[in-house]
Amino acid sequence: MTDLPLLQADKLTCERDDRVLFDGLSFAARAGEVWQLAGPNGSGKTTLMRIIAGLHGDFSGHVDWPAARSAGQDPRQQLLTIGHRPGLRVELTALENLRWWLALHQCVLDVAQAEQALSRVGLAGYETVPVAQMSAGQTRRVALSMLWLVNKSVWLLDEPFTALDVDGVALIEARLRELADAGALVLYSSHHRVNGDARQIRLGDGRGEVR
């Protein structure tokens, strides 16, 4: 396994509404690590996540993917982002949404695997139910079932524990540890810390502290 970071951020600075969210933030994250983006509401966690994902361009500094670049790989094909809003089409069923998501990542839906993934997140029997008829927690679980369906080097998860009950939180915690143990880099934003070994970027008062 290469010693190059999967993700390297140098001197990231971002303002919103004439307010500095973070200034000069630098860090390097490697395969097998779990990173938490922490801080009070409005401190810039989602904005930083979107910058890393390449979805927010109004910042200064640099985001690089050294390991992918060294291997001649497209970093955009190595990561998967699950946002604070699940990004599901409410008129589609759980399986139809998973087919759509997988197609975006050049993958073909294996119905048996998808049904197993939905069962893992507590949605057995909901495979053909339109998302519009699901609760917020069930909708979140449909999106999080992707954690079992694709193989990615980098996972970016914005508030993955929102709307989940205690059992759901424990399930996703365990899966994030499994992904890291298998060599993936996991970055998630939340007030909840997965474990004591997770690295942390704490935002607040216009600063970003790496712990």
Summary of the structure (lengths in Angstrom):
residues: 211
radius of gyration: 17.1
end to end distance: 24.2
largest distance: 50.1
contacts: 649
relative contact order: 0.22
helix: 33%
strand: 27%
